[in-house]
Amino acid sequence: MKTEGLLRRSIVLLTGLFILTLGIALSVKANLGTSPVSSNPYVYSLGFPLTMGMFTVILNIIFILLQMALLRGEYQWIQLLQLPVAMVFGAFTDLALYLVSSNVHVSNYLLQWLCCILSIVLVALGVYLQVKAKVIYLAGEGLCLAISKTFHVEFGKVKVGLDCMLVIIGVISSFIFLHELRGIREGTIAAALLVGTTVRLYSRKLKFMDPLFGEKEPDVTVTWISSADLKKNLIITIAREFGSGGHEIGQFVAKALDIPFYDKELIDLSAKEGHLSPEYVKAHEQKLKHSLLFELIEQNYAYVEGERSALDILFETQSKVIWDISEKGSCVIVGRCADVILEEHPGCFTVFIHAPKEFRLQRIIHEYGLSPGTAGKEMARIDRERVNYCRHYTHLNRGKPGSYDLSIDSSVTGIENAAKMIVDALYKG
């Protein structure tokens, strides 16, 4: 069975490599620039009497040697399998270039872009299959992992840095050896931005293919409670705008129902569960400062299996803590996307607290002693970070009334009356 599994995965790997090289060949044919990792082999193939495939092998050997130098005694010799994979990769590259040059003809800028987009689709599909094969990392990704492990930098950031360095080297080499810029253009930027995102799209949309890779759907069991016990296990989640009073309203509800209340308490619980410092959790939870920049870094995790960003790990840890809390009995949970995390919980009652900006601004000034200018900036920053965070991890836009069981404008009701409305809604329900 193991031999059959390895054979199947090897076939998937080879198929992925060939599709990947077809995408690379199309990017060369489009003449709008190749991907960052292919830019140097292409540039050097134009200036020296070796093929692009040969330079691809040379570049991968350099990557393997750098891994050895960085990891030293921790280098796993199984990773030397990257060498034969690199040689096949190089041979496939030259074969794909031959096939494309003979059968694909590009005559105008529109066709160049169509060819470029198709190349991104194929490169992403090749990367997806190579990752799903779980046989061996390509040498470039192996180097990124080695740098990440040696210098304790997140893989996604290392991948972005290496891609940028390869592009810079490619530009310099192009001007030195070709006396003009070749192989690095707008298509290079498109590939850097879109390949990883497209791989992640494949991962979501092609789940039905997982059995082909020997993967099974995880066995997730949700504990459903009987209607008789439902009121004994009510979970009230409160999403809120900053300054709307969600924390205070949650405290009033918990006190009225005599059940536990969780807001800042989740920081210590998440820190303990994830073996993190409370300071780290507090500094990073519910926050996503630059959505586009984060997505650019995050997409690079699609190139490797099992690697996750620090923020992903924190979210998963906090999600587990929230589920553990919900299984212990009734409680009130504020924020942390708990309404979405617990959407399968039969006793979950979701609330959204909002208010006009002026009302929230006055509360922030009063509660935190900030100046009006500082309070306004703080309110905008926290709201933006929470929206980015929620959109990234739930694919939803927070704050839409229809997304919650109850939506309350605290400027109209006041803090205590808002809590009373929640309790009344629970009893009437």
Secondary structure, 3 states (H helix, E strand, C coil): CHHHHHHHHHHHHHHHHHHHHHHHHHHHHHCCCCCHHHHHHHHHHHHCCCCHHHHHHHHHHHHHHHHHHHHHHHCCHHHHHHHHHHHHHHHHHHHHHHHHHHHCCCCCHHHHHHHHHHHHHHHHHHHHHHHHHCCCCCHHHHHHHHHHHHHCCCHHHHHHHHHHHHHHHHHHHHHHHCCCCCCCCHHHHHHHHHHHHHHHHHHHHCHHHHHHHCCCCCCCCCCCCCHHHHHHCCEEEEEECCCCCHHHHHHHHHHHHCCCEECCHHHHHHHHHHCCCHHHHHHHCCCCCCHHHHHHHHHHHHHCCCCCCHHHHHHHHHHHHHHHHHHHCCEEEECCCHHHHCCCCCCEEEEEEECCHHHHHHHHHHHHCCCHHHHHHHHHHHHHHHHHHHHHHHCCCCCCHHHCCEEEEHHHHCHHHHHHHHHHHHHHC
